[in-house]
Amino acid sequence: MKTERHSFVVKSKTPPTIEVDSAMRAVYVRFKQARVAKTVPQNADHCHMAIDLDSKNDVIGIEAVGVTSFSLHALLRMASVKAPENMDFSRAEYSPTECVPAAP
């Protein structure tokens, strides 16, 4: 199945929260708290990548699974997501997380 390539722009100016699950080799860059209305898969080399959007098609976050290391700029480029030029990535917060198994 071929995945289309889309481009997105982050409208929030708040630095993101980066949630890292090293056991699952996953990272989620969260630009805002909102209900996900749609998830758009993106073609990416060497990992699964998807963009979560709200009901106004604003970027909530970027998910990358299958990464062993990353930089924010590389993730944004791979996801075709453009952040505001005045976003201060030095103020991004990092949060370790872990995948919680579903209840039986």
C-alpha positions, 0 to 999 in steps of 0.5 A: 500500500502506497502512502501519500506525502502531505505537508503540515504547519504547526500553528502553536508557538508553545515549545513541544513536549517530547515523549520518549519510549526507548523500549518501543523505540518510539517518540511522540512530539506533542505540540498541544493537548487536544483530541485527535480527529485524524491521524495521517501516515507519512512515508519515512525511511527506517521508521513508521511516522504519523501526524495527529491532527485536531478537528481544524487540521491543526498539528497535535503531534508527530509519532515516530516508531522504530527510531534509535536516535533522533533530532527534532529538526530531522523528525520535523523534516521527515514528517514534512511538518514546519514549525514556527520560526520563533518556536524556542526548541531549547524550551522543549520538555522531555518526558520518558514514557512506556507502552502500557499493555492493554487490559485482557 
